[in-house]
Amino acid sequence: MKLRMFATAAVVAAAAVAAPAFAQDAVGSAGLSIAHTEIDTKLVDLDGQAYTLDGSVAVKATENWTLSLGASLGTADGDLGDDTAFGLNGAFTYNGGDWRVGPTVGFASIGDESIWTVGGVAQKYFDKVTLTGAINYGQADELDADIWSVNGDVRYFVSDNFRLNAGAGFAKVDTDQGDADLWTAGVGAEYQFASTPWSIFGGYDHVELKDFDVSADTFKIGARYSFGGDLKARDRAGADLPTGVAAFGSVLR
């Protein structure tokens, strides 16, 4: 498992960093993050840590159509045990100048669970603001669950290298044992150092599982290497679209 994990990590990082060699107009990034999660239940409080490597790239297929691809690899340890997660996602969107829309697909393997997703994403661009909305449907094989979600996000660019964002989402999980409603909300920020491709980012997410009186708070920090432009260029190119399993929670990145 460790050999597979590190091999996949190498592929994710290499693909993201090498992408400019295959397409001059490619825009994307590779990042590494550390997250701490605290879970509050009726009976006990739990916590754990997660370490994630991700990469994404957006390439113009035509003047208006963009292909966005992403991959992530993570490992977690804590009171709920140790797990490895791997995800792939993609989007094919139409850029209308100050807006973008298109379908999304994704696959994730989380421990023994496999999740497939399909959906759609739309963005509206203003001078310093990006509005994002996403809807998704997914199936979890091991849990035998159907999942529907809707999410929204606002990104404000203080400058082309400094982004603030806030978002919220709702997901409904249907299983043979019953249904559950999941609410999420979060904030985040990213700052890219002047004249370098490197940035640092952080975020906070809150999750409420009302049906079971369970809540979770996640704090995340990390570093990212970008290519093809600054943070605003990466956003407007479609390299930071919320797709796949990540879109079931907050659409924050």
N, C-alpha and C positions, 0 to 999 in steps of 0.2 A: 504493500500500500504506500509506504514512504517513497519507494522508487518511482511509482506511478505519479505520486503527488508532485515530486520535484521535477520529473520529466515534463509533466503537463505545465508546470509553472514556467519552465524554460521556454516552452513553445509559445505560451501566452505572451511573455515578455519579448521574445525575439520577433514574433509576428507584429506586435505593436510598434516596436522601435524600427524594424526594417521596412515597414509599409511604404515610407516615402520613396524607397528605391524602386517600387513597382508602379507607383503613380505619382506624378509631380503634384497633383492637386489633392492628394490624400491628407486628411486631417484626423488626428486622434491622440491617444495617450496611453500610458501604462502607469498603474498606481499600486501602491502597497499601503494597507491600512490595518489598524489595530482597533478593536472594539470591545468595550466592556458592557455587559448586559446584566441588569438586576430585575428579577422576576418576583412579583408579589402575588401570593395565592392566599386562600382562606386559612390554610394549614401551616404553610412554611414559606420562607423567603429563600430564593435561589439566586446564584449568579454564575457567570462564566465569561470567557474571553474568546474572541474570534480573530483570526489573522487571514487577510484576503489579498490576493494578487489579481488584478484585473487589467484587461487591455481592450481598447475599442478603436475602430477606424471607420471613417466615412469617405467614400469615393464617389465621384460623379459618374453615373452610367451614361447620362446624356446631359444636355445643358440644364434640364429641369429635374431629372430623376436622380436620386441618390441612393446608393446601397450602403447601409450601416451594419457593421458586424461587431460583435463583442464576445468576450470569453472571460470567465472568472474561475478562480480556484481558491478554496478556503479550508481552513481547519479550525475546529473549535474544541475547547476543553472547559469543563466546569462541573457543576453539581448534577447536570443532566447527562453527563457522559461525554465521550469524545466522538467527533464525527468529522468526515471530510465531505465537502460539497464542491461540485463542478457544474458550471453552467455555460451554455452557448445561446446566443440570441442574434436576431437579425431584423432589419426593417428595410422596406423599399418605399421611399417617400417622394412625393412630388413637391418641389419648391416653387411657390408662386411669387417669390420676391420677398414679401413681408409675411408669408405664412408657409406652413409645411404640413402635409397630411399623408398618411399611408398605412398599410398593414404591417403587423409585427408577428414574429414567431419566436418560440424559445423552448429550450429543454434544460432541465436541471436534475442532477442526481445528488440527493442529500441523505447521507447515510444509506439506508436500505430503500429509501423512497425515490421514485422517479416521477417528475412532473413535466407535462407537456402544456404549452400555452399558445394561444392565438389571440390576436387582438388588433387594435388600431391606436394610432397616436396622432395628435394634431398640435401644432404650435402656431402662435401669433407673435410676430416680432414688432417691437417698438424701438425707439432710439436706445434706451437703456434698460428695457424690460423685455423678458420673454415669458409668455404665458403658455403652459403646457397642460394638455389633458390626455388621459389614456384610459381605455377600457380593455378588459382582458377576460378570457375564459380559459380555464385550465382543468386538467384531470390529474389527480394523484393516484398512481397505480396501487401501491401497497395499502394506502388508506381507503381506497375505492371512493374517492371524494370528487365532487364537482365544485369548482371555485369560480366565482364571478367577482370582478373588482372594477372600481372606478376611482381615478385619482386626479388630483390637480396640483399644479406647482407654479409658483411665481419666482422668477430669477431677476434680481436687480443688479446691474453692473455699475458699481461706483466708478470704476474705470474699466478699460479693456482687460486689465490684469487683476481685477478684484471683484468677486461676485458674492452676493448674499442671496439666499434662497429660503423659501418656506413653502410647505406643502401639506396636504391632508388627503386621506383616502378611506375608502370603505370596501370591505370584501365580505362575501357570504360563502360559507362552506357548507355543502350538503353531503351527508353520508347516510348510510343505512341506519346508523345509531342516533341520528338527529342532525340538527342544523346549528350553526354558530355564526355570529356576526362579529367582524373584526374591524375596529376603527384605528386609524393611524394618523399621527401628526408629527411634524418635525421641522427643524431649522438647520441651516448649514452655511458654510462660507468656504471660499477658496481664494488664495492669493498667490499669484505667479510673480517671482522675483524679476525685476527689470533686466532686460537683455539676456535672459537665460530661459531654458525650457522647463525649469523646475518650479514646482509650486507646492504649497502645503495646504491642507484642508482639514476641516473638522465638522462634526455634526451631532445633533441630538434628535432621537426619535422616541416617541411615546406610543405604545400599543395598548388597546383595551379589548379584551375578550369578554364582553358583557355577560354572555350566557353562563360563563363559568367563574365570574368574579376574579379574573386574572388580568394583571397588567404588567407591562415590561417597559423599562427605560434603558435605552442604549446610547452610549457616548462613544464617538469614533473620532480618531485622528489619523492622518496619513500624509504621504508625500506622493507627488505625481510628476511624470515626465511627459510633456506634450510636444507634438510635432505638427507642422503645418500652420501654426499661428498661435495667437494668444488665447485666453479663456473665452473671450467673446466670439472670436473666429471659430473656435472649437464648437461652441454652442450653436452658432448659426449654420455651421456646416452639417449638422445632424449627427455629430459624433457622440453626443451625450443624451441620446433619446432613452426614455424609460421603456425597456422591453423585457420580455421573458418573465421569470419568477420575481425579479426585482420590482416589477410594476405592481405586484400584488400588495406591497406595502406602500409606504410613502414613495413618491417618485423622486425623492431627493437622491442625489448621488454623493 
